[in-house]
Amino acid sequence: MEQIALIHQGKLDALTNDFTMSVATGKDMTVLKLAPKEETMRSMMSSLEVQLQPDFSATREVLMYEPGGDFTRIIFTRERHNVTFPAGTFDQTKPLDIAAVRAAVDHVP
């Protein structure tokens, strides 16, 4: 998630120490592919692919590929911009209740 946040912030330079990156652009989509450099990370994830609008304004899909061929695909369909998440949303010990997070996100114009 930290890497995806850096991508959204346009901080790709921060990722070059940990990933080999390539970008393919097209009329309908831009694809950013990241391959982990570190062996331990590669044992869990062979690559991360982020599919973006051609102007980088929105993410359409994120694909996380595992070494054995399995993958996780996240499709973004109801995007919200300029969302301020409530404190505790991403707390890994005691995260905020999902209803409170949804209420905050649903109030974004």
Backbone bond lengths (Angstrom), bond angles and torsions (degrees), N, CA, C in turn:
res aa  C-N    CA-C-N  psi(-1)  N-CA   C-N-CA  omega(-1)  CA-C   N-CA-C  phi
1 M - - - 1.449 - - 1.527 110.77 -
2 E 1.322 116.17 -36.37 1.467 119.28 179.32 1.525 110.78 -61.04
3 Q 1.338 116.59 -41.30 1.463 120.14 179.38 1.521 111.02 -64.56
4 I 1.315 117.02 -40.97 1.463 120.60 179.74 1.523 109.97 -64.46
5 A 1.333 117.15 -39.65 1.465 120.42 177.34 1.533 110.56 -62.04
6 L 1.327 117.57 -41.55 1.466 120.48 178.14 1.524 110.95 -63.16
7 I 1.328 116.58 -38.59 1.469 120.50 177.98 1.526 109.67 -61.91
8 H 1.334 116.83 -46.83 1.460 120.80 -179.38 1.519 112.21 -63.15
9 Q 1.310 116.49 -29.34 1.455 120.70 179.46 1.525 112.00 -85.32
10 G 1.330 116.39 -2.10 1.456 120.41 -179.66 1.513 113.63 74.98
11 K 1.317 117.56 18.19 1.467 122.56 -177.32 1.529 110.56 -95.66
12 L 1.322 115.90 56.82 1.463 120.70 -177.06 1.522 111.87 -66.71
13 D 1.329 117.71 -30.66 1.466 120.26 178.43 1.525 111.87 -58.03
14 A 1.339 116.27 -31.39 1.461 120.38 -179.91 1.528 112.21 -67.95
15 L 1.324 116.64 -15.88 1.466 120.73 -177.17 1.523 113.18 -96.68
16 T 1.320 118.36 -13.03 1.463 120.52 -172.49 1.517 113.78 -67.45
17 N 1.323 118.67 -22.51 1.470 120.19 176.76 1.522 111.48 -71.67
18 D 1.320 116.58 -31.05 1.456 121.22 -174.24 1.528 114.42 -102.87
19 F 1.333 117.36 -19.31 1.459 121.00 -174.46 1.521 112.31 -135.08
20 T 1.326 115.30 148.16 1.451 121.90 165.27 1.519 104.94 -90.58
21 M 1.323 117.50 129.57 1.458 120.49 -174.61 1.515 111.87 -119.27
22 S 1.330 114.19 147.78 1.458 120.39 171.09 1.524 107.67 -140.89
23 V 1.329 115.09 151.71 1.460 120.90 -179.95 1.518 108.40 -129.79
24 A 1.323 115.59 132.79 1.465 121.71 174.45 1.520 106.63 -121.66
25 T 1.315 116.56 128.75 1.460 120.34 -179.72 1.520 110.19 -113.44
26 G 1.299 114.57 148.18 1.457 120.94 178.31 1.508 110.05 -147.68
27 K 1.300 116.50 178.89 1.459 122.06 -178.38 1.533 111.71 -63.83
28 D 1.337 116.48 -37.93 1.457 121.01 -174.14 1.526 114.55 -104.50
29 M 1.343 117.43 -13.59 1.449 118.74 -172.75 1.527 111.04 -162.38
30 T 1.332 114.95 151.57 1.457 122.77 170.00 1.523 106.54 -116.46
31 V 1.324 116.74 134.69 1.465 120.53 -178.85 1.519 108.34 -119.20
32 L 1.326 114.86 123.27 1.458 122.54 175.70 1.522 107.13 -106.05
33 K 1.321 116.67 122.09 1.465 120.85 -179.25 1.521 108.49 -115.47
34 L 1.320 115.53 129.55 1.455 122.37 179.56 1.520 108.98 -120.06
35 A 1.313 116.59 129.19 1.467 122.16 177.18 1.533 107.57 -117.81
36 P 1.324 118.04 123.88 1.465 120.34 -178.35 1.526 111.77 -61.88
37 K 1.322 116.14 139.72 1.457 121.38 177.30 1.526 111.37 -85.48
38 E 1.315 116.74 -32.07 1.459 121.57 -173.34 1.537 110.70 -83.68
39 E 1.306 116.33 133.58 1.468 122.08 -173.35 1.525 113.21 -60.33
40 T 1.320 118.30 -40.45 1.469 120.47 -179.63 1.521 110.41 -62.38
41 M 1.312 116.61 -42.43 1.463 120.49 178.03 1.521 111.16 -65.82
42 R 1.338 117.31 -39.98 1.468 121.16 178.82 1.524 112.03 -64.03
43 S 1.332 117.35 -26.29 1.465 119.62 178.48 1.526 111.46 -69.79
44 M 1.342 117.17 -19.12 1.470 121.97 179.42 1.520 112.63 -104.37
45 M 1.346 116.19 -33.51 1.454 120.67 -176.40 1.524 108.53 -144.15
46 S 1.322 116.56 118.15 1.463 118.93 -179.24 1.520 111.85 -79.22
47 S 1.340 117.26 -32.26 1.463 119.87 175.95 1.523 110.49 -164.49
48 L 1.310 113.99 162.24 1.451 122.96 176.94 1.520 106.42 -127.23
49 E 1.309 116.77 127.47 1.461 121.37 -179.46 1.520 108.93 -119.36
50 V 1.327 116.40 127.38 1.453 121.63 179.45 1.520 107.82 -117.11
51 Q 1.324 115.67 119.84 1.462 121.34 179.07 1.524 108.30 -100.27
52 L 1.336 114.83 122.50 1.461 121.86 -173.54 1.515 111.54 -121.80
53 Q 1.343 115.48 162.43 1.451 119.94 169.14 1.529 107.20 -59.01
54 P 1.326 119.04 151.93 1.472 120.67 -179.05 1.532 114.38 -54.56
55 D 1.340 116.98 -29.19 1.466 120.45 -179.77 1.531 112.38 -94.68
56 F 1.334 117.07 10.76 1.470 123.91 178.96 1.527 113.05 65.91
57 S 1.323 118.53 15.52 1.459 121.42 -175.26 1.526 113.94 -79.75
58 A 1.325 117.97 -17.65 1.466 120.09 -177.57 1.521 110.16 -156.08
59 T 1.309 114.86 148.04 1.456 121.34 176.18 1.517 108.61 -91.31
60 R 1.327 116.33 134.69 1.463 121.46 177.86 1.523 111.59 -100.09
61 E 1.330 116.81 -44.60 1.471 121.32 -179.41 1.523 109.65 -149.02
62 V 1.328 114.33 153.59 1.459 121.79 170.59 1.523 105.96 -129.54
63 L 1.322 115.98 128.93 1.466 121.32 177.85 1.522 108.19 -120.81
64 M 1.330 116.10 126.75 1.456 122.16 176.97 1.520 107.64 -112.44
65 Y 1.320 115.69 113.45 1.457 121.48 -176.32 1.526 110.35 -96.00
66 E 1.332 115.74 134.49 1.463 121.96 176.33 1.520 108.69 -96.96
67 P 1.341 117.05 157.22 1.474 120.33 -177.40 1.527 114.10 -57.74
68 G 1.316 119.33 -32.24 1.460 121.80 -177.38 1.518 114.74 -81.21
69 G 1.332 117.11 -0.96 1.460 119.74 179.46 1.520 113.98 107.00
70 D 1.333 117.94 -16.54 1.463 119.73 176.34 1.519 109.33 -70.09
71 F 1.328 116.08 158.42 1.453 119.35 177.52 1.517 109.86 -150.87
72 T 1.318 114.55 159.45 1.466 122.86 173.87 1.515 106.43 -115.34
73 R 1.318 115.94 130.86 1.467 121.32 -177.66 1.525 108.55 -120.80
74 I 1.318 115.86 126.00 1.458 122.19 177.06 1.518 107.03 -115.65
75 I 1.335 116.51 122.28 1.458 121.77 179.45 1.527 107.53 -109.26
76 F 1.328 116.03 127.68 1.456 121.59 -179.70 1.524 108.90 -95.25
77 T 1.327 116.36 118.76 1.459 119.79 -177.28 1.522 113.59 -120.40
78 R 1.313 117.96 -28.93 1.474 120.61 -178.74 1.527 108.66 -121.48
79 E 1.293 116.00 74.35 1.461 120.36 -176.29 1.520 111.39 -73.87
80 R 1.312 114.13 145.83 1.455 122.33 172.84 1.519 106.78 -126.31
81 H 1.305 116.65 139.19 1.460 121.56 179.80 1.523 109.86 -111.30
82 N 1.310 115.79 151.67 1.466 122.89 177.68 1.523 112.66 59.05
83 V 1.304 116.72 39.64 1.455 122.21 179.25 1.524 109.21 -83.33
84 T 1.312 116.18 134.90 1.454 121.48 171.56 1.523 106.28 -108.89
85 F 1.312 115.75 112.04 1.453 119.77 -178.99 1.517 110.23 -78.86
86 P 1.328 117.49 141.53 1.461 120.47 178.75 1.529 110.78 -64.43
87 A 1.315 115.64 152.25 1.466 120.98 176.82 1.527 109.09 -55.87
88 G 1.303 116.57 137.99 1.455 121.50 178.72 1.513 114.43 93.61
89 T 1.325 118.02 -6.51 1.461 121.18 -178.25 1.522 111.50 -55.80
90 F 1.324 117.17 -44.63 1.460 120.79 -175.02 1.526 112.76 -106.25
91 D 1.309 116.76 18.60 1.463 120.88 177.27 1.529 108.24 -67.78
92 Q 1.323 117.35 119.77 1.463 120.65 -175.95 1.531 112.88 -80.12
93 T 1.320 117.40 -14.94 1.458 120.49 178.21 1.520 111.56 -88.38
94 K 1.334 116.04 -47.96 1.462 121.11 -179.50 1.531 108.69 -142.57
95 P 1.333 116.21 78.68 1.470 118.90 -177.47 1.525 111.88 -67.32
96 L 1.312 114.04 153.28 1.457 121.25 176.62 1.527 109.77 -62.34
97 D 1.309 117.42 146.81 1.456 122.44 178.37 1.530 110.13 -57.71
98 I 1.318 116.58 136.90 1.464 122.28 -175.75 1.529 112.07 -59.93
99 A 1.313 118.61 -31.14 1.470 121.23 179.17 1.530 110.23 -63.83
100 A 1.318 117.31 -37.91 1.471 121.02 178.45 1.522 110.64 -68.38
101 V 1.322 116.67 -38.22 1.468 120.43 178.06 1.527 109.69 -66.00
102 R 1.309 116.88 -47.20 1.474 120.39 179.33 1.523 111.60 -60.10
103 A 1.323 116.68 -40.95 1.471 120.17 -179.92 1.533 110.08 -61.48
104 A 1.321 116.69 -40.61 1.474 120.27 179.21 1.523 111.20 -66.89
105 V 1.315 116.97 -42.20 1.461 121.51 -177.97 1.523 110.84 -70.79
106 D 1.319 117.94 -37.59 1.461 121.23 -178.77 1.517 113.47 -68.22
107 H 1.327 117.60 -16.89 1.467 120.57 179.69 1.523 113.33 -89.16
108 V 1.336 117.16 3.50 1.459 120.52 178.15 1.520 108.73 -82.08
109 P 1.331 117.69 131.03 1.482 119.42 -178.25 1.503 112.46 -66.23
